Amino acid sequence: MKAWKRRGARVIAGFDQQEAAVLRGLVRQVEDMLRARAESAPQDELAQLTGIKAGPSTAPDDPVLQRLLPDFYRLDDDQPSRQDQDEVAALRSLHEPELVEAKLGVAAVVLETLSPQGGEVRLSLEQADAWLSAINDVRLALGTALDVQEDMPDELPEDDPRAPHLGVYHWLTYLQESLVQAMAA
């Protein structure tokens, strides 16, 4: 990948075909997980009448989705009251649909602007913001799946099943940092 460069109100980078395939594939996987979560939301008659989307009231079971869709309010007590639990559920039900929609929107920007064949990508600053969000979502998902920790070494032993994927995680980190630096230039 050619590092991101800023030229006026645009940021530009080059991707080879394999890099484009990896990034597009990862973005699609996150997109699929988010769509499945949205489709699993219970149907609410009031929401259908008012047009206000309601989401699930419980956190996802999948650790990757838990990382992408965290609670909007964290309970501090070891023994939260029923009212506290109801508030957490209500906040999730109310706000998760718009969070999922926003995440799907940024994923769509990446898929629209990155050709499957790779090549040069020219982004407006608004599109670059969407890329940053989408890359962050992919890094969070992959980092959770790989159980990336702060003290994790840059390379894992060859017999560790996570070893081949850790390189992709590091590449995503470089991609994100390069884009941040280009936007700040």
KEGUMI-195462 format. One record per residue: residue number from 1; chain; x, y, z of N, C-alpha, C in turn. Coordinates in steps of 0.1 Angstrom, whole numbers. Layout:
// KEGUMI-195462
  resi  chain    n_X    n_Y    n_Z   ca_X   ca_Y   ca_Z    c_X    c_Y    c_Z
   NUM      A      X      Y      Z      X      Y      Z      X      Y      Z
...
// end
This chain:
// KEGUMI-195462
  resi  chain    n_X    n_Y    n_Z   ca_X   ca_Y   ca_Z    c_X    c_Y    c_Z
     1      A      8    -12      0      0      0      0      9     12      0
     2      A      5     22     -8     12     35     -8      5     43      3
     3      A     13     49     12      8     56     23     -2     67     18
     4      A    -11     71     27    -20     81     24    -13     95     24
     5      A    -16    103     14    -11    116     12    -22    126     11
     6      A    -20    138     16    -31    148     15    -27    158      4
     7      A    -37    160     -5    -35    170    -16    -48    179    -15
     8      A    -46    190     -9    -58    199     -8    -68    193      1
     9      A    -80    192     -4    -92    187      3    -94    172      0
    10      A    -83    166     -4    -84    151     -7    -73    144     -1
    11      A    -75    131      2    -65    122      7    -64    111     -3
    12      A    -52    106     -6    -50     97    -17    -41     86    -12
    13      A    -44     74    -17    -35     62    -14    -37     52    -25
    14      A    -27     43    -26    -28     32    -36    -29     19    -29
    15      A    -37     10    -34    -38     -4    -29    -36    -14    -40
    16      A    -29    -25    -37    -28    -35    -47    -41    -44    -46
    17      A    -43    -53    -55    -55    -61    -56    -57    -69    -43
    18      A    -46    -75    -38    -47    -83    -26    -51    -75    -14
    19      A    -45    -63    -12    -49    -54     -1    -63    -50     -2
    20      A    -68    -47    -14    -82    -43    -16    -91    -55    -12
    21      A    -87    -67    -17    -96    -78    -14    -96    -81      1
    22      A    -85    -80      8    -85    -82     23    -94    -72     30
    23      A    -92    -59     27    -99    -48     33   -114    -49     30
    24      A   -117    -51     18   -132    -53     14   -138    -65     21
    25      A   -131    -76     21   -136    -88     28   -138    -86     43
    26      A   -129    -79     49   -131    -76     64   -143    -67     66
    27      A   -143    -57     58   -155    -47     59   -168    -54     57
    28      A   -168    -63     47   -181    -70     45   -184    -80     56
    29      A   -174    -86     63   -177    -94     74   -183    -86     85
    30      A   -178    -75     88   -183    -66     99   -197    -62     95
    31      A   -199    -58     82   -212    -54     77   -222    -65     79
    32      A   -218    -77     75   -228    -89     77   -232    -91     91
    33      A   -222    -90    100   -225    -92    115   -235    -81    120
    34      A   -233    -69    115   -241    -58    120   -255    -60    114
    35      A   -256    -64    101   -270    -66     95   -277    -77    102
    36      A   -270    -88    105   -277    -99    112   -282    -94    126
    37      A   -274    -86    132   -278    -81    146   -291    -72    144
    38      A   -291    -64    134   -302    -55    132   -315    -63    128
    39      A   -313    -74    120   -324    -82    116   -330    -90    128
    40      A   -321    -92    138   -326   -100    150   -334    -92    160
    41      A   -335    -79    157   -343    -70    166   -357    -74    166
    42      A   -363    -74    178   -378    -78    179   -386    -67    172
    43      A   -397    -72    166   -406    -63    159   -415    -56    169
    44      A   -416    -43    169   -423    -35    179   -435    -28    172
    45      A   -447    -31    176   -459    -25    169   -458     -9    170
    46      A   -454     -4    181   -453     11    183   -443     16    173
    47      A   -432      9    172   -421     14    163   -426     14    148
    48      A   -434      3    145   -440      3    131   -450     14    129
    49      A   -457     18    139   -467     29    137   -460     43    137
    50      A   -450     44    145   -443     57    146   -431     59    136
    51      A   -426     48    131   -414     49    123   -401     49    130
    52      A   -402     49    144   -390     49    152   -385     35    153
    53      A   -373     33    149   -367     20    150   -364     16    165
    54      A   -367      4    168   -363     -1    182   -354    -12    180
    55      A   -343    -13    188   -334    -24    186   -335    -34    198
    56      A   -326    -43    198   -327    -53    209   -324    -46    222
    57      A   -330    -51    233   -328    -45    246   -316    -52    254
    58      A   -311    -63    248   -300    -70    255   -287    -69    246
    59      A   -276    -69    253   -263    -69    246   -261    -81    238
    60      A   -254    -80    227   -251    -92    219   -243   -103    227
    61      A   -245   -115    224   -237   -126    230   -223   -127    224
    62      A   -222   -124    212   -209   -125    205   -199   -114    210
    63      A   -187   -118    214   -178   -108    219   -174    -97    209
    64      A   -173   -101    196   -170    -91    186   -181    -80    185
    65      A   -193    -85    185   -205    -75    185   -206    -67    198
    66      A   -202    -74    209   -202    -66    222   -192    -55    221
    67      A   -181    -57    214   -171    -46    213   -175    -36    203
    68      A   -182    -39    193   -187    -30    183   -199    -22    188
    69      A   -207    -29    196   -220    -23    201   -220    -24    216
    70      A   -211    -16    223   -211    -16    237   -223    -11    244
    71      A   -225    -13    257   -236     -7    264   -234      8    264
    72      A   -246     15    264   -245     29    263   -244     35    277
    73      A   -246     27    287   -245     31    301   -240     19    308
    74      A   -229     21    316   -224     10    323   -228     10    338
    75      A   -232     -2    343   -236     -3    357   -223     -4    365
    76      A   -222      4    376   -210      4    385   -212     -7    396
    77      A   -224     -9    400   -226    -17    412   -225    -32    408
    78      A   -221    -40    418   -221    -54    416   -235    -60    416
    79      A   -244    -53    423   -258    -57    424   -267    -45    418
    80      A   -267    -44    405   -275    -32    400   -290    -35    402
    81      A   -297    -23    404   -311    -24    407   -319    -28    394
    82      A   -331    -32    396   -339    -35    384   -341    -23    375
    83      A   -343    -11    382   -344      1    374   -332      4    366
    84      A   -320      2    372   -307      4    364   -307     -5    352
    85      A   -310    -18    354   -310    -27    343   -320    -23    332
    86      A   -332    -18    336   -342    -14    327   -337     -2    319
    87      A   -330      7    325   -325     19    319   -314     15    308
    88      A   -305      6    312   -295      1    302   -302     -6    290
    89      A   -313    -14    293   -320    -20    282   -327    -10    273
    90      A   -333      0    279   -340     10    271   -331     19    263
    91      A   -319     22    268   -309     30    261   -304     22    249
    92      A   -302      9    251   -297      0    240   -308     -1    229
    93      A   -320     -3    233   -331     -4    224   -333      8    216
    94      A   -331     20    222   -333     32    215   -322     36    206
    95      A   -310     34    210   -298     39    203   -291     29    194
    96      A   -292     17    197   -284      7    189   -288      8    174
    97      A   -301      9    170   -303     10    156   -296     21    148
    98      A   -295     33    154   -288     43    147   -273     41    147
    99      A   -268     35    157   -253     31    158   -250     21    147
   100      A   -259     11    145   -257      1    135   -258      7    121
   101      A   -268     16    120   -270     23    107   -257     31    103
   102      A   -252     38    113   -240     46    111   -228     38    107
   103      A   -226     26    113   -215     17    110   -217     11     96
   104      A   -229      8     93   -232      3     79   -229     14     69
   105      A   -232     26     72   -230     37     63   -215     39     60
   106      A   -207     38     70   -192     40     68   -186     28     61
   107      A   -192     16     63   -187      4     56   -190      6     41
   108      A   -202     11     38   -206     13     24   -197     23     17
   109      A   -192     33     24   -183     43     18   -170     36     14
   110      A   -165     27     22   -152     20     19   -155     11      7
   111      A   -166      4      7   -169     -5     -4   -171      2    -17
   112      A   -177     14    -16   -179     22    -29   -167     28    -34
   113      A   -157     32    -26   -145     39    -30   -133     31    -32
   114      A   -133     18    -28   -122      9    -30   -125     -1    -40
   115      A   -120      0    -52   -122    -10    -62   -118    -24    -58
   116      A   -125    -34    -62   -120    -48    -59   -106    -51    -66
   117      A   -103    -43    -76    -90    -45    -83    -79    -37    -76
   118      A    -82    -29    -66    -73    -20    -60    -71     -8    -68
   119      A    -59     -2    -68    -56     10    -75    -57     22    -66
   120      A    -57     34    -72    -56     47    -64    -70     49    -58
   121      A    -70     54    -46    -82     58    -39    -81     73    -36
   122      A    -91     81    -40    -91     95    -37   -104     98    -29
   123      A   -101    103    -17   -112    105     -8   -114    120     -5
   124      A   -126    125     -4   -129    138      3   -126    136     18
   125      A   -125    147     25   -123    146     39   -134    139     46
   126      A   -146    141     41   -158    134     47   -157    119     45
   127      A   -153    115     33   -151    101     30   -140     95     38
   128      A   -129    103     40   -118     98     48   -122     96     63
   129      A   -131    105     68   -137    102     82   -144     89     82
   130      A   -152     86     72   -159     74     71   -150     62     71
   131      A   -139     63     63   -129     53     62   -123     50     76
   132      A   -120     61     83   -114     60     97   -123     52    106
   133      A   -136     55    105   -146     48    114   -147     33    110
   134      A   -147     31     97   -148     17     92   -136      9     95
   135      A   -124     15     93   -112      8     97   -111      5    112
   136      A   -116     15    120   -116     13    134   -125      1    138
   137      A   -137      0    131   -146    -11    134   -140    -24    131
   138      A   -133    -25    119   -126    -37    115   -115    -41    125
   139      A   -107    -31    129    -97    -34    138   -102    -38    152
   140      A   -113    -32    157   -119    -37    169   -124    -51    168
   141      A   -130    -54    157   -136    -68    155   -124    -78    154
   142      A   -114    -75    146   -103    -84    144    -95    -85    157
   143      A    -93    -74    164    -86    -74    177    -93    -82    187
   144      A   -106    -81    188   -114    -89    197   -113   -104    194
   145      A   -114   -107    181   -114   -121    177   -100   -127    180
   146      A    -90   -119    178    -76   -124    181    -72   -123    195
   147      A    -80   -117    203    -77   -114    217    -64   -106    219
   148      A    -63    -95    211    -52    -86    211    -52    -79    224
   149      A    -40    -79    231    -38    -73    244    -27    -62    242
   150      A    -27    -53    251    -17    -42    251     -3    -48    251
   151      A     -1    -58    259     13    -64    261     16    -76    251
   152      A      7    -77    241      9    -88    231     22    -84    223
   153      A     30    -94    220     42    -92    211     37    -88    197
   154      A     46    -82    189     43    -79    175     42    -91    167
   155      A     49   -102    171     48   -114    163     45   -126    173
   156      A     37   -135    168     34   -147    177     41   -159    171
   157      A     43   -169    179     50   -181    175     42   -187    163
   158      A     49   -193    154     43   -199    141     31   -209    144
   159      A     32   -216    155     22   -226    158      9   -219    165
   160      A     10   -207    167     -2   -200    173    -12   -197    161
   161      A    -24   -202    162    -34   -200    151    -37   -185    148
   162      A    -34   -177    157    -36   -162    155    -25   -156    147
   163      A    -14   -162    146     -2   -156    140     -4   -150    126
   164      A    -10   -157    117    -12   -151    103    -21   -139    103
   165      A    -30   -139    112    -40   -128    112    -35   -115    120
   166      A    -25   -117    128    -19   -106    135    -13    -96    126
   167      A     -7   -101    115     -1    -93    105    -11    -84     99
   168      A    -23    -89     96    -34    -81     90    -38    -70    100
   169      A    -39    -74    113    -42    -64    123    -32    -52    123
   170      A    -19    -56    122     -9    -45    122    -10    -37    110
   171      A    -13    -43     98    -15    -36     86    -26    -26     87
   172      A    -37    -30     93    -49    -21     95    -45    -10    104
   173      A    -37    -12    114    -32     -2    123    -24      8    115
   174      A    -15      4    106     -7     13     98    -16     20     89
   175      A    -26     14     83    -35     20     74    -43     32     81
   176      A    -47     29     93    -54     39    101    -45     51    105
   177      A    -33     48    110    -24     58    114    -20     67    102
   178      A    -17     61     91    -14     68     79    -25     78     74
   179      A    -37     73     75    -48     81     71    -50     93     81
   180      A    -49     90     94    -49    101    104    -39    112    101
   181      A    -27    107     99    -16    117     96    -18    125     84
   182      A    -23    119     73    -26    126     61    -37    136     63
   183      A    -47    133     71    -58    142     73    -54    154     82
   184      A    -44    151     90    -39    162     99    -29    171     93
   185      A    -24    167     81    -13    175     74    -19    188     69
// end
